[in-house]
Amino acid sequence: MQEKIIILDFGSQTTQLIGRRVRELNMYCEIVPYNKFPHNDPSVIGVILSGSPFSVYDEKAFKVDLSEIRGKYPLLGICYGAQFMAYSNGGNVEPAGTREYGRAHLTKFDDANPLLKNIRENSQVWMSHGDTITAIPDNFKIIASTEKVAIAAYHAEGENLWGVQFHPEVFHSVDGTQILKNFVVDICGGKQDWDAASFIETTVAQLKEQVGNDRVILGLSGGVDSSVAAVLLHRAIGKNLTCIFVDHGLLRKNEFTNVMKDYECLGLNVIGVDASEKFFSELAGVSDPEKKRKIIGKGFIDVFDIEAHKITDAKWLAQGTIYPDCIESLSITGTVIKSHHNVGGLPEKMKLKLCEPLRLLFKDEVRAVGRELGMPEHLITRHPFPGPGLAVRILGDITREKVTILQDADDIFIQGLRDWKLYDKVWQAGVILLPVQSVGVMGDERTYERAVALRAVTSTDAMTADWAHLPYDFLAKVSNDIINKVKGVNRVCYDISSKPPATIEWE
Ligand code: XMP
């Protein structure tokens, strides 16, 4: 049985980060809404209570009865989690004079306490709280303080219950991972047996059991998630997996052919569908970004549906859904929102059952699984690419001619990033074709041609992004190459906007 840590989510922005840190310790964990503890799951070995946007005094604050959890499992409360356990046991929580945000240091602490084993004197921790714990229940003991906060961490004596006011899960808490390790390994007794190889072994066995001899179809996009899902399923059920890869004509230069070759080398059974004619005719004359997206989304489902119907004995639809897509997130009103992804109602229409073998993995774990499965590095480290493809990078209407210009310019930029060993340093990059013409001079001739913008960003999750500070020499070389080699372009700009307030894509 795969032992697990449960993270009770009280709505903090860093809850997923707690999950990732625990997984990095090779411990399996699941994030569940604060009020959905899996009471009947025998594999739970410990519980972490997350932070929250609320104060314990807020009317709408998420409250939970811990009576059936406390005493049965070790508990660690983080920020609100710590405040909630102190407050609900007779302690006191008060608004801090000023909201404390940023670095602090553990000035006084009890290094004999198991939670603080191997933590260094003055260790930097990250604070982010509006309330502070000012009194703890009688049997609770302070085990760490900071310059400003007397009760930075506590332990309920004689019990497996701890609270920390700071956030051990964030990068700036330098010994944060050690604290989490002390909790999940030493206190909860976690065996640290969760890694890519063990995931593959158990998942392949489960898939064999779940799917048996049924036929499964899977939509490939060329991206990491769907590719890893396909290879994993292929390992489990071999020829009973049929993949469909739709080319809407808006992929990168030669991408369809190259990715098809990769898939064939991996032994996958892939049906490649060139549907570019349909997409170009439906997109003709359409400039509105949302309309373009809708046409492509619907067109994609239509084509996939037709192809999928040809596989008459299919029983399952597999998808590369990953954990961040599945975590039931809490809205501020306390309602649980579950984003459920499926291909446009296709499973219901075709009476297909859904199979999502990566639904428990974070992105970095998907990559680790891909590597363990022996997939080529360029498939695994590929930058994210939007589903509507180059359509959202051509401002205005779309024609084959514009797509070709953009593909050529984009190819020079991306290849340049690879040659200069910059590709893996940026999160995502591409070229945008602007609806602008400008005057230039080439040889003795005056030109009046198109302008393109280069976009490259650094990011960890695409929620926020900074423009990549690429070397000037590199930008100069790419600009020169694009203007000299791509007919129809005589000006290159570099986009230096961050997100927010800009977005990564221009449309
Ligand atoms: P923005 O432009 O919102 O993009 O900063 C964030 C991330 O999402 C990708 N993106 C899309 N992906 N369909 C997709 O599948 C879309 O319509 C779409 N729009 C943006 C974008 O490339 C970036 O990684």
Boltz pocket constraint, residues with backbone or C-beta under 6 A from the ligand:
constraints:
  - pocket:
      binder: B
      contacts: [[A, 293], [A, 384], [A, 385], [A, 386], [A, 387], [A, 388], [A, 392], [A, 428], [A, 462], [A, 499], [A, 502], [A, 503], [A, 504], [A, 505], [A, 506], [A, 507]]
      max_distance: 6.0
